[in-house]
Amino acid sequence: MNNELFEKRAGILKLYGEEERLISETERCRRTGISRTTWWRMQKAGQTPAASSICKGKSRWLLSEILLWINSVPRIQIISAPLMVKRREEINCLLVVLCSRQTNRSNHHELQAVD
């Protein structure tokens, strides 16, 4: 391992307050938020760090490799914030209409019960 990569790995572990270790599939899923199947597809395409096979059917990853990968993945930026606000307003209006309809139905049932 070259010195630059060693320094990157040490730096990312220090940033996260972690020590180097091998992590399981469960922890890898939790840290990346990517399912096992999607990760497998991405790994076959060369888009993720390769796993180390510790025995048949058991894969592990170096924590530093996963943390470096997480920090290197481009983030999606929300460009159309006004559209999101408009959509939120539409949803709120729909909820008000549904709630008022439910209230009217409840009142209608109460009136029928009284008659």
Sequence and secondary structure as in RCSB ss.txt:
>XXXX:A:sequence
MNNELFEKRAGILKLYGEEERLISETERCRRTGISRTTWWRMQKAGQTPAASSICKGKSRWLLSEILLWINSVPR
IQIISAPLMVKRREEINCLLVVLCSRQTNRSNHHELQAVD
>XXXX:A:secstr
  HHHHHHHHHHHHHHT    EE HHHHHHHH   HHHHHHHHHTT S   EEEETTEEEEEHHHHHHHHHHS  
     HHHHHHHHHHHHHHHHHHHHHHHHHHHHHHHHHH 
